[in-house]
């Protein structure tokens, strides 16, 4: 990166707002106008640009190609709860979801977002459409966002309604808020297979329990669990949790706190991870294909009720083998309205296989 470009970055963001990072540089703007100036500069000098919040999902999917003229725009200074009227809130893109929730909690409110990524920011959640257990009741961020403010690659500020992803750097978003639930209870039942899990979910959903979350955890080598979240007035939650536990049978337990695995990913950045969209009634078909293709049980966790789960493939598989597994799953899931993509893989494998693109997550 030339000295003149570096000087311009410092002029836009200040001496404390620019730092070197292999490869290229990181710029930390404090206003949407500064973001626009950075994108104007990048366009004029042919710099590749990528936005980053906490970096928790920076390794997902295709990522960015590394070369000396790479500019990362860090949204850390675009933070804060900028407006709140009781029904909606304007939140800066660099604000962590945890910080936004803490600010709203003082008013007895919350966002209906609970992304599993540690330190996830509002911008990152929207850019990657990342959702946690509450997606079952409230849908993913793309369906919740009322308006997303961003600066497009040419440096033009714009507001997008009906968010389905877009090129550019998100600066803030208008999101709905709701009152904190008076009570929460989890009903947890052991499960051992994807087939059993699908059958239980289909039976429970048909009973119309108004569940906020339906999550499963099948570690692969040991017994798993299905957990269902009820939220609302205390008396209703208590009665509904009791009725749900009876419906699930004598092995079901009612808990005041979530299981340790709830709202957490079953993988790390060095794993090979498949993201699957699959209806609960088709979990058995997905499980059969995975077992046959891999040759062993595979760890699967996610929002089974909402139809989005993650599977972690065993270490040591070659790129062609991973490709064959994906093709086999595609053949089964596409006929059932599902989808499969490779969300994470080590760099040496990611260069050889088709990785998820951000727009694939919408």
C-alpha positions as CSV (number, residue, x, y, z in Angstrom):
1,X,0.0,0.0,0.0
2,X,1.5,3.3,-1.1
3,X,2.5,6.1,1.3
4,X,-0.1,8.4,-0.2
5,X,-2.9,6.0,0.4
6,X,-1.8,5.4,4.0
7,X,-1.7,9.2,4.5
8,X,-5.3,9.4,3.3
9,X,-6.4,6.6,5.6
10,X,-4.9,8.5,8.5
11,X,-6.6,11.7,7.4
12,X,-10.0,10.0,7.3
13,X,-9.7,8.0,10.5
14,X,-7.0,9.7,12.5
15,X,-3.6,8.4,13.5
16,X,-5.2,6.0,16.1
17,X,-7.7,4.7,13.5
18,X,-5.3,3.0,11.1
19,X,-3.0,0.1,11.7
20,X,-1.0,-2.3,9.6
21,X,-2.2,-5.9,9.4
22,X,-0.9,-8.7,7.2
23,X,-1.8,-8.2,4.5
24,X,-2.7,-4.6,4.0
25,X,-4.2,-2.2,6.6
26,X,-7.1,-1.9,9.0
27,X,-9.1,1.4,9.1
28,X,-11.4,2.2,12.0
29,X,-13.9,4.9,11.0
30,X,-16.1,6.6,13.5
31,X,-18.9,7.9,11.3
32,X,-20.8,6.8,8.2
33,X,-19.2,9.8,6.4
34,X,-15.8,8.4,7.2
35,X,-16.9,5.0,5.9
36,X,-18.0,6.6,2.6
37,X,-14.6,8.4,2.3
38,X,-12.8,5.1,2.8
39,X,-14.8,3.4,0.1
40,X,-14.2,6.3,-2.3
41,X,-10.5,5.9,-1.6
42,X,-10.5,2.2,-2.0
43,X,-12.4,2.4,-5.3
44,X,-10.0,5.0,-6.7
45,X,-6.9,2.9,-5.8
46,X,-8.3,-0.5,-6.6
47,X,-8.2,-1.7,-3.0
48,X,-10.0,-4.9,-2.0
49,X,-12.3,-4.1,0.9
50,X,-13.9,-6.2,3.6
51,X,-15.8,-5.0,6.7
52,X,-15.2,-6.6,10.1
53,X,-17.0,-6.4,13.4
54,X,-15.6,-8.6,16.2
55,X,-14.1,-11.0,13.6
56,X,-16.1,-13.9,15.0
57,X,-17.2,-14.9,11.5
58,X,-14.3,-13.5,9.5
59,X,-13.3,-17.1,8.5
60,X,-16.7,-18.1,7.3
61,X,-17.3,-19.0,3.7
62,X,-15.3,-17.6,0.9
63,X,-13.7,-14.8,3.0
64,X,-11.4,-12.3,1.4
65,X,-8.4,-13.0,-0.9
66,X,-5.2,-12.0,0.8
67,X,-3.0,-9.5,-1.1
68,X,-1.0,-6.4,-0.3
69,X,-3.7,-4.0,-1.3
70,X,-6.3,-5.3,1.2
71,X,-8.2,-2.8,3.3
72,X,-10.3,-4.1,6.3
73,X,-12.8,-1.6,7.6
74,X,-13.3,-2.3,11.3
75,X,-16.7,-1.1,12.6
76,X,-15.7,-1.0,16.3
77,X,-16.2,2.8,16.5
78,X,-19.6,2.7,14.8
79,X,-21.2,1.6,18.0
80,X,-24.0,2.6,20.4
81,X,-27.7,2.5,20.8
82,X,-28.5,5.6,18.7
83,X,-32.3,5.8,19.2
84,X,-34.9,3.9,21.1
85,X,-38.6,4.5,21.1
86,X,-39.9,1.5,23.0
87,X,-40.8,-0.5,19.9
88,X,-37.7,-0.1,17.8
89,X,-34.0,0.8,18.2
90,X,-31.3,2.2,15.9
91,X,-28.1,0.4,16.7
92,X,-24.6,1.0,15.4
93,X,-23.1,-1.7,13.3
94,X,-20.1,-2.1,15.5
95,X,-22.2,-2.6,18.7
96,X,-22.0,-6.1,20.1
97,X,-25.3,-7.8,20.5
98,X,-24.5,-8.3,24.2
99,X,-23.9,-4.6,24.7
100,X,-27.2,-3.7,22.9
101,X,-29.1,-6.2,25.0
102,X,-27.6,-4.8,28.2
103,X,-28.6,-1.3,27.3
104,X,-32.1,-2.3,26.4
105,X,-32.5,-4.5,29.5
106,X,-32.3,-1.3,31.6
107,X,-35.6,-0.4,29.9
108,X,-37.1,-3.9,30.3
109,X,-36.6,-4.6,26.6
110,X,-34.6,-6.9,24.3
111,X,-33.7,-7.5,20.7
112,X,-34.9,-10.9,19.5
113,X,-31.4,-11.8,18.3
114,X,-29.2,-14.4,20.1
115,X,-26.3,-15.2,17.7
116,X,-24.0,-18.0,18.9
117,X,-20.8,-16.2,17.8
118,X,-18.9,-14.8,20.8
119,X,-18.8,-11.0,20.6
120,X,-21.0,-10.9,17.5
121,X,-21.8,-7.4,16.4
122,X,-25.0,-6.1,14.9
123,X,-23.3,-5.5,11.5
124,X,-21.8,-9.0,11.4
125,X,-25.1,-10.6,12.4
126,X,-26.9,-8.8,9.6
127,X,-24.1,-9.3,7.0
128,X,-24.1,-13.1,7.6
129,X,-27.7,-13.4,8.6
130,X,-26.6,-15.2,11.8
131,X,-29.3,-16.4,14.1
132,X,-29.5,-18.5,17.3
133,X,-32.3,-20.4,19.0
134,X,-34.8,-17.5,18.9
135,X,-34.9,-17.8,15.1
136,X,-37.6,-20.5,15.7
137,X,-40.1,-17.9,17.0
138,X,-38.8,-14.6,15.5
139,X,-37.0,-15.6,12.3
140,X,-33.5,-14.8,11.2
141,X,-32.1,-11.2,11.3
142,X,-32.9,-10.7,7.6
143,X,-36.5,-11.1,8.3
144,X,-36.4,-8.9,11.5
145,X,-34.5,-5.9,10.3
146,X,-36.8,-2.9,9.5
147,X,-34.0,-0.9,7.8
148,X,-30.3,-1.4,7.3
149,X,-28.1,1.7,6.7
150,X,-25.0,1.0,4.6
151,X,-22.4,2.6,2.4
152,X,-22.2,0.9,-1.0
153,X,-18.9,0.1,-2.7
154,X,-19.0,3.4,-4.6
155,X,-19.2,5.3,-1.3
156,X,-22.9,6.2,-1.5
157,X,-24.9,6.0,1.7
158,X,-28.2,4.2,1.3
159,X,-31.0,2.7,3.4
160,X,-32.3,-0.8,2.6
161,X,-35.6,-2.1,3.6
162,X,-36.4,-5.8,3.3
163,X,-32.9,-6.8,4.0
164,X,-31.5,-9.7,2.0
165,X,-27.9,-8.8,2.1
166,X,-26.0,-6.3,-0.1
167,X,-22.5,-5.2,-1.0
168,X,-21.0,-2.5,1.1
169,X,-20.4,-1.6,4.7
170,X,-23.3,-1.7,7.2
171,X,-23.2,1.4,9.5
172,X,-26.4,0.9,11.5
173,X,-29.8,-0.8,11.6
174,X,-33.3,-0.1,12.7
175,X,-34.5,-3.2,14.6
176,X,-37.6,-4.2,16.5
177,X,-37.5,-4.6,20.3
178,X,-39.9,-6.3,22.6
179,X,-40.5,-6.6,26.4
180,X,-38.3,-9.0,28.3
181,X,-40.2,-12.2,28.9
182,X,-41.4,-12.6,32.5
183,X,-40.2,-16.2,32.7
184,X,-38.3,-18.8,30.7
185,X,-38.2,-22.6,31.0
186,X,-36.4,-25.2,29.0
187,X,-37.8,-28.7,28.6
188,X,-35.0,-31.1,27.7
189,X,-35.4,-34.7,26.5
190,X,-32.7,-37.2,25.6
191,X,-32.5,-38.3,21.9
192,X,-30.1,-40.7,20.2
193,X,-30.7,-40.3,16.5
194,X,-31.8,-37.7,13.9
195,X,-34.8,-39.9,13.1
196,X,-36.0,-39.9,16.7
197,X,-35.3,-36.1,16.9
198,X,-37.4,-35.4,13.8
199,X,-40.3,-37.5,15.0
200,X,-40.3,-35.8,18.4
201,X,-40.2,-32.3,16.9
202,X,-43.0,-33.0,14.4
203,X,-45.2,-34.3,17.2
204,X,-44.5,-31.3,19.5
205,X,-44.9,-28.6,16.9
206,X,-48.3,-30.1,16.0
207,X,-49.4,-29.4,19.6
208,X,-48.9,-25.6,19.2
209,X,-46.9,-24.9,22.3
210,X,-45.8,-21.4,21.1
211,X,-42.1,-22.4,21.5
212,X,-39.4,-19.7,21.3
213,X,-36.6,-22.2,20.4
214,X,-36.3,-25.9,19.4
215,X,-32.6,-27.0,19.5
216,X,-30.9,-30.3,19.1
217,X,-27.5,-31.5,20.0
218,X,-26.2,-34.9,18.7
219,X,-22.5,-35.2,19.5
220,X,-22.1,-38.2,17.3
221,X,-20.3,-40.5,19.7
222,X,-22.7,-40.2,22.7
223,X,-26.3,-39.6,23.4
224,X,-27.8,-36.3,22.5
225,X,-30.6,-34.0,23.6
226,X,-33.5,-32.0,22.3
227,X,-34.3,-28.7,24.2
228,X,-37.4,-26.6,23.8
229,X,-37.7,-23.1,25.1
230,X,-40.9,-21.5,26.5
231,X,-41.1,-17.8,27.3
232,X,-43.9,-15.5,28.5
233,X,-46.0,-14.8,31.6
234,X,-44.8,-16.9,34.6
235,X,-48.1,-18.8,35.1
236,X,-48.4,-19.7,31.5
237,X,-44.8,-20.8,31.2
238,X,-45.1,-23.0,34.3
239,X,-48.2,-24.6,33.1
240,X,-47.0,-25.0,29.5
241,X,-43.7,-26.5,30.6
242,X,-45.5,-29.1,32.7
243,X,-47.8,-30.0,29.8
244,X,-44.9,-30.2,27.3
245,X,-42.8,-32.4,29.7
246,X,-45.7,-34.8,30.0
247,X,-46.1,-34.8,26.2
248,X,-42.4,-35.7,25.8
249,X,-42.5,-38.6,28.3
250,X,-40.9,-39.5,31.6
251,X,-37.3,-38.8,30.4
252,X,-38.1,-35.1,29.9
253,X,-36.8,-32.6,32.4
254,X,-37.9,-29.0,33.1
255,X,-35.0,-26.6,33.6
256,X,-34.7,-23.0,34.8
257,X,-31.5,-22.5,32.9
258,X,-30.4,-23.5,29.4
259,X,-28.3,-26.6,28.7
260,X,-24.5,-25.9,28.4
261,X,-24.6,-26.4,24.6
262,X,-27.6,-24.2,24.0
263,X,-26.9,-21.3,21.6
264,X,-23.3,-22.5,21.0
265,X,-21.7,-23.8,17.8
266,X,-20.3,-27.3,17.9
267,X,-17.3,-26.3,15.9
268,X,-14.1,-24.2,15.8
269,X,-12.3,-22.3,13.0
270,X,-10.1,-25.3,12.1
271,X,-13.1,-27.7,11.6
272,X,-14.8,-28.6,8.3
273,X,-18.4,-27.5,8.9
274,X,-21.5,-28.0,6.8
275,X,-24.5,-25.7,7.1
276,X,-27.7,-27.5,6.2
277,X,-31.3,-26.3,5.7
278,X,-33.5,-29.3,6.4
279,X,-37.0,-29.7,7.6
280,X,-37.4,-31.7,10.8
281,X,-39.3,-34.4,8.9
282,X,-36.3,-34.9,6.6
283,X,-33.6,-35.1,9.3
284,X,-33.6,-38.9,9.0
285,X,-32.8,-38.7,5.3
286,X,-30.0,-36.3,6.0
287,X,-28.6,-38.5,8.7
288,X,-28.6,-41.6,6.5
289,X,-26.6,-39.8,3.8
290,X,-24.2,-38.4,6.3
291,X,-23.5,-41.7,8.0
292,X,-23.1,-43.6,4.7
293,X,-20.9,-40.9,3.1
294,X,-18.6,-40.3,6.1
295,X,-18.6,-43.9,7.5
296,X,-19.3,-42.8,11.1
297,X,-21.7,-40.7,13.2
298,X,-21.3,-37.0,12.7
299,X,-21.8,-34.3,15.3
300,X,-24.9,-32.2,14.5
301,X,-26.3,-29.3,16.4
302,X,-28.7,-26.4,15.6
303,X,-32.2,-25.0,15.3
304,X,-33.9,-28.2,14.2
305,X,-37.3,-26.7,14.6
306,X,-36.4,-23.8,12.3
307,X,-34.6,-26.1,9.9
308,X,-31.0,-24.9,10.1
309,X,-28.3,-27.1,11.6
310,X,-24.5,-27.6,11.4
311,X,-22.6,-30.8,10.9
312,X,-18.9,-31.2,11.8
313,X,-17.0,-33.6,9.5
314,X,-14.2,-35.7,10.9
315,X,-10.7,-34.3,10.6
316,X,-8.5,-35.6,7.8
317,X,-11.0,-35.8,5.0
318,X,-9.6,-34.8,1.5
319,X,-11.1,-32.1,-0.6
320,X,-12.5,-34.6,-3.1
321,X,-14.1,-36.7,-0.3
322,X,-15.7,-33.6,1.2
323,X,-17.0,-32.7,-2.3
324,X,-18.5,-36.1,-2.7
325,X,-20.3,-35.8,0.7
326,X,-21.7,-32.4,-0.3
327,X,-22.9,-33.7,-3.6
328,X,-24.7,-36.7,-1.9
329,X,-26.4,-34.3,0.5
330,X,-27.4,-31.9,-2.2
331,X,-29.1,-34.7,-4.2
332,X,-31.2,-35.7,-1.1
333,X,-31.9,-32.2,0.2
334,X,-32.7,-30.3,-3.0
335,X,-35.5,-32.8,-3.7
336,X,-36.9,-31.9,-0.3
337,X,-36.4,-28.1,-0.5
338,X,-33.2,-28.2,1.5
339,X,-29.7,-26.9,1.1
340,X,-26.1,-27.7,2.0
341,X,-23.0,-25.6,1.9
342,X,-19.5,-25.7,3.4
343,X,-19.4,-22.9,5.9
344,X,-15.9,-23.4,7.4
345,X,-12.8,-25.2,6.3
346,X,-9.0,-24.9,7.0
347,X,-7.4,-22.6,4.3
348,X,-5.7,-25.5,2.5
349,X,-9.1,-27.2,2.0
350,X,-11.0,-24.0,1.4
351,X,-8.9,-23.2,-1.6
352,X,-10.0,-26.5,-3.2
353,X,-13.7,-26.7,-2.5
354,X,-16.7,-24.6,-3.1
355,X,-17.3,-22.5,0.0
356,X,-20.5,-20.7,1.1
357,X,-20.9,-17.1,-0.1
358,X,-22.6,-14.5,2.2
359,X,-25.7,-14.4,0.0
360,X,-26.1,-18.2,0.4
361,X,-26.9,-17.5,4.1
362,X,-30.1,-15.6,3.3
